[in-house]
Amino acid sequence: MTLSVLALLCAATLAPSECDRSNATDVIALGQSANEIACMRDAQETLAALAIRSGPDAYWLVRCERART
């Protein structure tokens, strides 16, 4: 099963369970992963390498979703 890797920039006022594509401040597609572990690892490494800071009023949330066919 291939997973799409997304990084969502969420407002600090939103709980992680409430943040999704529709209400995120920004969405970055980070590619595909073979499984959940690779998804989380690769997304964290990519965000760290890009050095994109979220600021005090937001946070980054990684989502691994089944790839749409």
Legacy VTK file of the C-alpha trace (Angstrom):
# vtk DataFile Version 3.0
C-alpha trace
ASCII
DATASET POLYDATA
POINTS 69 float
0.000 0.000 0.000
1.454 3.350 -1.026
0.894 6.355 1.210
0.813 10.031 0.310
2.844 12.114 2.727
1.433 15.532 3.654
2.643 18.239 5.990
-0.131 20.514 7.254
0.536 23.867 8.880
-2.139 24.110 11.565
-3.238 27.034 13.726
-2.288 26.558 17.374
-5.954 27.021 18.275
-6.807 23.751 16.474
-6.356 20.381 18.132
-4.330 17.945 15.992
-7.441 15.812 15.513
-9.283 18.836 14.064
-6.614 19.967 11.598
-7.052 18.672 8.044
-6.575 19.813 4.450
-9.667 22.003 4.548
-8.601 24.197 7.472
-4.794 24.045 7.405
-2.992 27.318 6.758
-0.713 25.559 4.289
-0.368 22.042 2.867
2.855 20.593 1.455
2.804 17.314 -0.472
6.020 15.493 0.415
5.709 12.556 -1.965
4.971 8.870 -1.425
6.042 6.271 1.130
5.756 2.511 1.271
4.502 2.316 4.872
3.551 4.362 7.949
6.994 4.243 9.565
8.756 5.458 6.431
6.086 8.118 5.991
6.632 9.669 9.407
10.422 9.347 9.298
10.788 10.819 5.813
8.367 13.664 6.492
10.178 14.704 9.677
13.546 14.559 7.905
12.251 16.635 4.996
10.706 19.303 7.220
13.907 19.511 9.265
16.045 19.827 6.132
13.816 22.561 4.736
14.056 24.413 8.051
10.494 25.701 7.710
9.517 27.078 11.077
5.901 27.250 12.097
6.040 30.221 14.485
4.410 30.568 17.895
0.820 30.493 16.641
1.027 27.349 14.468
2.483 23.846 14.287
3.308 21.285 11.614
1.280 18.086 11.462
2.285 15.125 9.290
-0.447 13.010 7.736
0.033 9.723 5.932
-2.939 9.005 3.698
-3.636 6.168 1.318
-2.592 7.266 -2.128
-5.496 8.084 -4.404
-5.616 6.091 -7.598
LINES 1 70
69 0 1 2 3 4 5 6 7 8 9 10 11 12 13 14 15 16 17 18 19 20 21 22 23 24 25 26 27 28 29 30 31 32 33 34 35 36 37 38 39 40 41 42 43 44 45 46 47 48 49 50 51 52 53 54 55 56 57 58 59 60 61 62 63 64 65 66 67 68
